Amino acid sequence: MISIYPSQAERIRHLALPGGQMMSSRLLGASQAPAWLALHGGPGSGANPGLWRDFDLRRQRVVAPDQRGSGRSRPRGSLRGQSLGGLIADLERLRRALGLASWPVLGGSWGATLALLYAARHPKAVETLVLRGSFKGSRGEVIRLLRRFWPGTASLPGAARAVIGIASPRHLRPVQAGRVLQGLSQVFRKATVSRVTQQVASAWQAMEQAAALHGMRRAWQQADLPEERRRLRAAWRALGPARLRRCLQQPGWRPAQDQQALWQKYRIQSHLLAHRCGLAPGQWHAALRVVAAHRIPVTWIHGRFDAVCPPGNSRASHDSLSRLAGAGSSRLVLTPAGHLATEPANGRAIQAAVSGG
């Protein structure tokens, strides 16, 4: 395994999209090798080196697009065409622009959602799927995060609490989830970054980081070998418990550039979550049926201590796909890790899957 963070092996490609938008993609590794499509999570965050760190770029090629409105794609934070169907169409435009008949696809978290639905829409374009930390975009998953990890109401001024309608997240009921998500989406729809927007964005980021840290902490606490425990604890510390505390204590401490980037990210994320990520009832299982019918191999990788996306997502999907397509069509790897792809156990599982091991 070698890591590119990035290097001279990286090339940037810009693809024009309908409506005057542009999608940016990183092309990494051996130019003549078979290309993998690597889809970032977020949504709204953009591609990062964790996507390709588990590939051997001396013999593999990775195409890592910044999804519409994310990362280097422009205009960043745009909600135009920001739908599941639009994002899937963008990926198919990219494949055709690169002259590829088909490609294997890796996706993590939201990227796993997009990868599965892309395969269902264009099954002949997908050779295999590697899905890490699957996210179904359900209200239940969002409620689970808000209840457990949304910062205490004392950390947010009254104006921010009033805008999003969260008085006591720990007692949030499923029937309230839609209203809360619509409120969050409305916060970020404004064209300028207000003080309230900064506070809500900081709280949202703190929630994500707290959930990731929780999973990592459980992983190192459950590790059997002392050396593995020390290594996992070091990775947990590197992620930044101190930064999380600072984020909660001073919601507006970031430079203006960082505040703008957070607004752009959560503008997209809140919009998609408010619309259930574009998934209709039953669409996830329908996608599994298409994948099964076309015999697309799937590897599900999920940390047992994932506090962001429930491990049951991958377990149930694996079971369903195995019933639909028979033994060997689906492979489930439950790792002693949390949510992040960069955690050692998740990284090893991804490396084995993308290398054919």
C-alpha positions as CSV (number, residue, x, y, z in Angstrom):
1,M,0.0,0.0,0.0
2,I,1.2,3.5,-0.8
3,S,-0.5,6.8,0.1
4,I,-0.8,9.9,-2.1
5,Y,-1.5,13.1,-0.2
6,P,-1.5,14.3,-3.0
7,S,1.6,14.1,-5.3
8,Q,2.7,14.5,-8.9
9,A,0.7,11.4,-9.7
10,E,-2.5,13.4,-9.2
11,R,-4.3,15.0,-12.1
12,I,-7.3,17.2,-12.0
13,R,-10.1,17.0,-14.5
14,H,-13.0,19.4,-14.8
15,L,-16.3,18.3,-16.3
16,A,-19.0,20.8,-17.3
17,L,-22.5,20.0,-15.9
18,P,-25.9,21.3,-17.0
19,G,-26.8,24.7,-15.6
20,G,-23.3,26.2,-15.8
21,Q,-21.9,24.0,-13.0
22,M,-18.5,22.2,-13.0
23,M,-17.5,19.0,-11.3
24,S,-13.8,18.5,-10.4
25,S,-12.2,15.1,-10.1
26,R,-8.9,13.8,-9.0
27,L,-7.3,11.2,-11.2
28,L,-4.6,9.3,-9.3
29,G,-2.2,6.3,-9.9
30,A,-1.2,4.4,-13.0
31,S,-2.8,6.0,-16.0
32,Q,-3.2,2.7,-17.9
33,A,-4.6,0.7,-15.0
34,P,-8.2,-0.2,-14.5
35,A,-10.0,2.7,-12.9
36,W,-11.9,2.7,-9.6
37,L,-14.5,5.2,-8.8
38,A,-14.2,6.4,-5.2
39,L,-17.1,8.3,-3.7
40,H,-16.7,10.6,-0.7
41,G,-19.2,10.8,2.1
42,G,-20.5,14.0,3.7
43,P,-22.4,14.9,1.6
44,G,-21.0,18.3,0.7
45,S,-17.5,17.6,2.0
46,G,-15.5,16.7,-1.1
47,A,-12.9,14.0,-1.8
48,N,-10.0,13.6,0.6
49,P,-6.8,11.4,0.8
50,G,-8.6,8.9,3.0
51,L,-10.5,7.8,-0.1
52,W,-7.4,6.5,-1.9
53,R,-4.9,5.7,0.8
54,D,-5.8,2.0,0.7
55,F,-5.1,1.6,-3.0
56,D,-1.8,0.6,-4.5
57,L,-1.4,3.5,-6.9
58,R,1.6,1.9,-8.6
59,R,-0.8,-0.6,-10.2
60,Q,-4.2,0.9,-9.7
61,R,-6.0,4.0,-10.8
62,V,-8.6,6.0,-8.8
63,V,-11.1,8.6,-10.0
64,A,-12.2,10.6,-7.0
65,P,-14.8,13.3,-8.0
66,D,-15.9,16.1,-5.8
67,Q,-19.7,15.7,-6.0
68,R,-21.8,18.5,-7.4
69,G,-21.3,21.6,-5.2
70,S,-18.6,20.0,-3.0
71,G,-14.8,20.4,-2.7
72,R,-13.3,21.9,-5.8
73,S,-16.5,21.6,-7.8
74,R,-18.1,25.0,-8.6
75,P,-20.1,26.8,-7.6
76,R,-19.4,25.3,-4.2
77,G,-22.4,25.0,-1.9
78,S,-24.9,25.3,-4.8
79,L,-28.2,23.5,-4.4
80,R,-29.0,23.5,-8.1
81,G,-29.5,20.0,-9.3
82,Q,-28.7,18.8,-5.8
83,S,-30.6,15.5,-5.8
84,L,-29.9,11.8,-5.8
85,G,-30.9,11.6,-9.5
86,G,-28.7,14.6,-10.4
87,L,-25.7,13.2,-8.6
88,I,-26.1,9.8,-10.2
89,A,-26.3,11.4,-13.6
90,D,-23.1,13.3,-12.9
91,L,-21.2,10.1,-12.3
92,E,-22.5,8.6,-15.5
93,R,-21.4,11.8,-17.4
94,L,-17.9,11.4,-15.8
95,R,-17.6,7.7,-16.8
96,R,-18.5,8.5,-20.4
97,A,-16.2,11.5,-20.5
98,L,-13.3,9.2,-19.4
99,G,-14.2,6.7,-22.1
100,L,-14.7,3.8,-19.6
101,A,-17.0,1.0,-20.3
102,S,-17.4,0.2,-16.6
103,W,-15.6,0.5,-13.3
104,P,-15.6,-0.9,-9.8
105,V,-17.0,1.5,-7.2
106,L,-15.9,2.3,-3.6
107,G,-18.1,4.4,-1.4
108,G,-18.2,5.3,2.3
109,S,-21.1,6.5,4.4
110,W,-23.1,8.8,2.1
111,G,-20.8,7.7,-0.7
112,A,-22.0,4.1,-0.1
113,T,-25.6,5.3,-0.6
114,L,-24.7,7.0,-3.8
115,A,-22.7,4.0,-5.0
116,L,-25.5,1.5,-4.4
117,L,-28.1,3.7,-6.1
118,Y,-25.8,4.4,-9.0
119,A,-25.3,0.7,-9.5
120,A,-29.1,0.2,-9.5
121,R,-29.6,2.9,-12.1
122,H,-26.6,1.9,-14.3
123,P,-25.9,-1.8,-13.5
124,K,-23.9,-2.4,-16.6
125,A,-21.5,0.3,-15.7
126,V,-20.6,-1.2,-12.3
127,E,-18.3,-4.2,-12.0
128,T,-18.2,-4.5,-8.2
129,L,-19.2,-2.5,-5.1
130,V,-17.2,-2.0,-1.9
131,L,-19.4,-0.2,0.5
132,R,-18.1,1.1,3.9
133,G,-20.3,2.3,6.7
134,S,-23.5,2.2,4.8
135,F,-26.0,5.1,5.3
136,K,-29.6,4.7,4.4
137,G,-30.6,8.3,4.8
138,S,-33.5,7.4,7.2
139,R,-35.0,9.7,9.7
140,G,-34.1,7.1,12.4
141,E,-30.4,7.4,11.7
142,V,-30.5,11.2,11.9
143,I,-32.6,11.1,15.2
144,R,-30.0,8.6,16.6
145,L,-27.2,11.1,16.0
146,L,-29.2,14.1,17.3
147,R,-30.3,12.3,20.5
148,R,-26.8,11.1,21.4
149,F,-24.4,13.6,20.1
150,W,-26.0,17.0,19.4
151,P,-24.3,19.5,21.8
152,G,-26.2,20.4,24.9
153,T,-28.6,23.3,24.4
154,A,-26.4,25.4,26.7
155,S,-23.8,25.5,23.9
156,L,-26.1,27.3,21.5
157,P,-27.6,30.8,21.9
158,G,-31.4,31.0,22.0
159,A,-31.7,32.4,18.4
160,A,-30.0,29.3,17.0
161,R,-32.1,26.9,19.0
162,A,-35.3,28.8,17.9
163,V,-34.4,28.6,14.2
164,I,-33.9,24.9,14.1
165,G,-36.5,24.1,16.7
166,I,-34.4,21.8,18.9
167,A,-35.3,22.3,22.6
168,S,-34.2,18.9,23.9
169,P,-32.6,16.6,21.3
170,R,-32.5,13.7,23.8
171,H,-36.3,13.6,23.7
172,L,-36.7,14.1,20.0
173,R,-39.5,12.0,18.6
174,P,-39.6,10.6,15.0
175,V,-42.6,12.8,14.1
176,Q,-40.5,15.9,14.9
177,A,-37.5,14.9,12.8
178,G,-38.8,16.3,9.5
179,R,-39.5,19.7,11.1
180,V,-36.0,19.8,12.6
181,L,-34.3,18.9,9.4
182,Q,-36.3,21.4,7.4
183,G,-35.3,24.0,10.0
184,L,-31.7,23.1,9.7
185,S,-32.0,23.3,5.9
186,Q,-33.5,26.8,6.1
187,V,-30.7,28.0,8.3
188,F,-28.2,27.3,5.5
189,R,-30.3,28.4,2.5
190,K,-29.5,32.1,3.2
191,A,-26.9,33.5,0.8
192,T,-24.7,34.9,3.6
193,V,-23.0,33.3,6.6
194,S,-24.7,34.8,9.7
195,R,-23.7,34.4,13.3
196,V,-26.6,31.9,13.8
197,T,-25.4,29.9,10.8
198,Q,-21.8,29.8,12.2
199,Q,-23.2,28.6,15.5
200,V,-25.4,25.9,14.0
201,A,-22.5,24.7,11.7
202,S,-20.1,24.5,14.6
203,A,-22.7,22.4,16.6
204,W,-23.3,20.2,13.6
205,Q,-19.6,19.6,13.1
206,A,-19.2,18.9,16.8
207,M,-21.9,16.3,16.6
208,E,-20.2,14.5,13.7
209,Q,-16.8,14.6,15.4
210,A,-18.3,13.5,18.8
211,A,-19.9,10.5,17.1
212,A,-16.6,9.6,15.3
213,L,-14.6,9.9,18.5
214,H,-17.1,7.8,20.4
215,G,-16.7,4.9,17.9
216,M,-12.9,5.2,18.0
217,R,-12.9,5.2,21.7
218,R,-15.0,2.1,22.0
219,A,-12.6,0.4,19.5
220,W,-9.5,1.0,21.5
221,Q,-11.2,0.2,24.8
222,Q,-12.3,-3.2,23.3
223,A,-8.9,-4.0,21.7
224,D,-7.4,-7.3,23.0
225,L,-3.7,-6.6,22.4
226,P,-1.9,-3.9,24.4
227,E,0.0,-2.7,21.3
228,E,-3.2,-2.4,19.2
229,R,-4.9,-0.6,22.1
230,R,-2.0,1.9,22.3
231,R,-2.1,2.5,18.5
232,L,-5.9,3.0,18.4
233,R,-5.8,5.3,21.4
234,A,-3.1,7.4,19.6
235,A,-5.3,7.6,16.5
236,W,-8.3,8.7,18.7
237,R,-6.2,11.5,20.3
238,A,-4.9,12.6,16.8
239,L,-8.5,13.2,15.7
240,G,-8.8,15.9,18.2
241,P,-10.8,15.6,21.5
242,A,-9.3,19.0,22.5
243,R,-10.4,20.6,19.2
244,L,-13.9,19.2,19.9
245,R,-14.0,20.9,23.3
246,R,-12.8,24.2,21.8
247,C,-15.5,23.9,19.1
248,L,-18.2,23.6,21.7
249,Q,-16.9,26.3,23.9
250,Q,-16.3,28.9,21.1
251,P,-18.7,28.2,18.2
252,G,-17.5,31.2,16.2
253,W,-13.8,30.8,16.6
254,R,-13.0,29.8,13.1
255,P,-11.5,32.1,10.4
256,A,-13.9,33.4,7.8
257,Q,-12.7,31.0,5.2
258,D,-13.4,28.0,7.4
259,Q,-16.8,29.4,8.3
260,Q,-17.6,29.7,4.6
261,A,-16.5,26.1,3.9
262,L,-18.6,24.8,6.7
263,W,-21.7,26.7,5.5
264,Q,-21.2,25.3,2.0
265,K,-20.8,21.8,3.3
266,Y,-23.8,21.8,5.6
267,R,-26.0,23.7,3.1
268,I,-25.8,20.6,0.8
269,Q,-25.9,18.1,3.7
270,S,-29.0,19.7,5.3
271,H,-30.8,20.0,2.0
272,L,-30.3,16.3,1.2
273,L,-31.2,15.1,4.7
274,A,-34.3,17.2,4.7
275,H,-35.4,15.4,1.5
276,R,-34.5,11.9,2.9
277,C,-31.4,12.0,0.5
278,G,-33.8,11.5,-2.4
279,L,-34.7,7.9,-1.3
280,A,-38.3,6.8,-1.7
281,P,-39.7,4.2,0.6
282,G,-38.5,0.8,-0.5
283,Q,-35.9,2.2,-2.9
284,W,-32.9,0.7,-1.0
285,H,-34.3,-2.8,-1.2
286,A,-35.3,-2.3,-4.8
287,A,-31.7,-1.3,-5.5
288,L,-30.5,-4.5,-3.9
289,R,-32.8,-6.5,-6.2
290,V,-31.3,-4.8,-9.2
291,V,-27.7,-5.5,-8.0
292,A,-28.7,-9.1,-7.3
293,A,-30.3,-9.5,-10.7
294,H,-27.1,-8.3,-12.4
295,R,-24.8,-10.4,-10.2
296,I,-22.8,-7.4,-9.1
297,P,-20.5,-8.6,-6.2
298,V,-20.8,-6.5,-3.1
299,T,-18.5,-6.2,-0.1
300,W,-20.0,-4.5,3.0
301,I,-17.5,-3.1,5.4
302,H,-18.8,-1.7,8.7
303,G,-17.2,-0.9,12.0
304,R,-18.9,-2.7,14.9
305,F,-18.6,0.5,17.0
306,D,-19.9,2.9,14.3
307,A,-21.9,5.6,16.1
308,V,-22.7,7.5,12.9
309,C,-24.2,4.8,10.7
310,P,-25.7,1.7,12.4
311,P,-23.9,-1.5,11.6
312,G,-27.3,-3.1,11.2
313,N,-27.6,-1.2,7.9
314,S,-24.8,-3.3,6.3
315,R,-25.8,-6.5,8.1
316,A,-29.4,-6.4,7.0
317,S,-28.4,-5.4,3.4
318,H,-25.9,-8.3,3.2
319,D,-28.6,-10.7,4.4
320,S,-31.1,-9.5,1.9
321,L,-28.6,-9.6,-1.0
322,S,-27.5,-13.1,0.0
323,R,-31.2,-14.3,-0.1
324,L,-31.8,-12.5,-3.4
325,A,-28.7,-13.6,-5.3
326,G,-27.4,-16.6,-3.4
327,A,-24.3,-17.4,-1.3
328,G,-21.1,-15.7,-2.5
329,S,-22.9,-12.7,-4.0
330,S,-22.4,-10.6,-0.9
331,R,-19.6,-10.4,1.7
332,L,-19.9,-8.8,5.1
333,V,-16.8,-7.6,7.0
334,L,-17.6,-6.3,10.5
335,T,-14.4,-4.6,11.8
336,P,-13.3,-3.7,15.4
337,A,-13.6,0.0,14.5
338,G,-15.8,3.0,14.4
339,H,-17.1,5.0,11.4
340,L,-14.0,6.5,9.8
341,A,-12.3,4.9,6.8
342,T,-8.9,6.0,8.3
343,E,-9.2,3.8,11.3
344,P,-6.7,0.9,11.0
345,A,-9.2,-2.0,11.0
346,N,-11.4,-0.3,8.4
347,G,-8.4,0.6,6.3
348,R,-7.2,-3.0,6.3
349,A,-10.6,-4.3,5.2
350,I,-10.9,-1.7,2.4
351,Q,-7.4,-2.5,1.2
352,A,-8.2,-6.2,1.1
353,A,-11.4,-5.6,-0.8
354,V,-10.0,-3.2,-3.5
355,S,-7.0,-5.4,-4.0
356,G,-9.2,-8.5,-4.5
357,G,-8.1,-10.1,-1.3
